[in-house]
Amino acid sequence: MSSKRHSILPPISQPGPKPPVQFSSTITIADSAILTGTNPITIATESVIHPRAKIESSGGRITIGRRCVVHERVTLGAIGNSSSSQRPNNVTGGGETAVTLADYVTVEVGASIEAGDTYIGEGTTVGVGSKVGAGAVVGKHCTLTPHTHIRAGSSVPDFTVVYSNGMRRTDKRGVAELKNKGVARQIDVLRRMIPSNPSKFM
Amino acid sequence: MSRRPPRGEYIETDTGNKVARKATLVGTQNIMLGGKTVIQPEVMIRGDLVRSIQSSSTSSSGGATPNNTAVAIGRYCFLSRGACLRPPGRLYKGAFTYMPLRMGDHVFVGPGSVIQAASIGSHVYIGARVVVGEFAILKDYVRVLDGTVIPPNMVVPSFTIVAGQPARVIGEVPEGGHEAFELRDLYKTVGNNPHPAPA
């Protein structure tokens, strides 16, 4: 095997300050993840951050729960431009909360979660390229299918599936526990595949 | 860094692949390019997500060496700016594993598309901002219009046009229309000394 071949990862220009971080010892964070901002970033046990995921804490504190998977090209804590007019009254300031992911949240490729006390509930999957606006509250075990746009300040009840440009239905399959187990298995595999380098961000 | 003075935007390999220097390829040793494939800047390919469970004697594909290909791409494929290819993953016999992503020849992937298919046939056109869900199968001569979301596990038959969110079959490729899928000319228009597109 040609072990000489290396991954092509063009250097990332490090924009802005290095944020204070609080990592659990069991997390997996890729070397090429991007952490920036001034407010603290907390990542709880066994969460996985893929390469090129971007976590921006300039709009407030970012908290990632247990066993979350943040895929590549995700932006957590994006400063929303579209929603600045309709942002709720808890406008992001210095010590505010920007984004909170509860446990077992999966954020898929290219999704964007805006800053402004945005909350994603336990076991929710945010699909590829979705956008969750500032201050939105997404309930537990929801599924946001790809390219879903959740408006700033809106709320999504528990077990909702958002699909087809904003149509909603309730997930009555009752597979929440199984899905969580599946995520745990996936994390077991990812921990072996993604070279983790938490010390880079300390 | 480079001893050769002209340092082009693309790396051109002996087999004719043109890989942009600004592309993000993770786990390159598990990515197979068939030749004459164009990878534009900001493309991301996740070759590090390899299969973690080898299939038992049923397929016997590996033989002595385990087959570790995560992403296999055929000839004359064109991956536009910002596209992302990643192998699909699922639970198999109680354990999680990624499965290889296979792509045929003359596959065009539009800008910003995310592909997590199990297999894509030959002469497939995928538009811009398309999402192909995990373990979807696209057969030969399929046209996927811009902004389509192909749900996981969908099988798209040959010579169909799909669009929508979720994707639905909206038409067929007309007779004789399959020549539009040729990507040889498009291949020549990019690279370090590109030829202009034919009129």
Contacts between the chains, C-beta under 8 A, distances in Angstrom:
chain1	res1	chain2	res2	distance
A	1	B	29	6.5
A	1	B	65	8.0
A	2	B	29	6.2
A	3	B	29	6.9
A	5	B	28	4.8
A	5	B	29	5.0
A	6	B	28	6.6
A	7	B	25	5.9
A	7	B	26	4.8
A	7	B	27	6.0
A	7	B	28	5.4
A	7	B	47	7.7
A	7	B	48	7.4
A	8	B	19	7.4
A	8	B	21	7.5
A	8	B	23	6.3
A	8	B	24	6.7
A	8	B	25	4.4
A	8	B	28	6.4
A	9	B	24	5.8
A	9	B	25	7.9
A	9	B	26	6.9
A	10	B	21	6.8
A	10	B	22	5.3
A	10	B	23	7.9
A	10	B	24	6.7
A	32	B	24	8.0
A	51	B	24	7.5
A	51	B	26	5.8
A	52	B	24	6.4
A	52	B	44	6.8
A	72	B	44	6.1
A	72	B	46	7.1
A	72	B	84	7.0
A	72	B	86	7.7
A	73	B	44	7.0
A	73	B	84	6.9
A	109	B	84	5.7
A	109	B	86	6.9
A	109	B	114	5.0
A	110	B	84	7.1
A	110	B	112	7.8
A	110	B	114	6.3
A	127	B	131	7.7
A	128	B	114	4.9
A	128	B	131	4.7
A	129	B	112	7.9
A	129	B	114	6.7
A	129	B	129	7.2
A	129	B	131	6.3
A	145	B	149	6.7
A	145	B	151	7.9
A	145	B	165	7.9
A	145	B	166	7.6
A	146	B	114	7.7
A	146	B	131	4.0
A	146	B	133	7.5
A	146	B	149	4.7
A	146	B	165	7.8
A	147	B	129	7.6
A	147	B	131	6.6
A	147	B	147	7.2
A	147	B	149	5.9
A	147	B	165	6.4
A	163	B	165	7.7
A	163	B	166	7.0
A	164	B	165	5.3
A	164	B	166	6.4
A	165	B	165	5.8
A	182	B	91	5.6
A	182	B	96	7.0
A	185	B	91	6.2
A	185	B	94	8.0
A	185	B	95	6.3
A	185	B	96	3.9
A	186	B	89	6.5
A	186	B	96	4.6
A	188	B	96	6.8
A	189	B	52	5.1
A	189	B	89	7.6
A	189	B	95	7.8
A	189	B	96	4.8
A	189	B	97	6.9
A	189	B	98	7.4
A	192	B	52	7.3
A	193	B	48	5.5
A	193	B	49	6.2
A	193	B	50	7.1
A	193	B	52	7.7
A	194	B	48	6.9
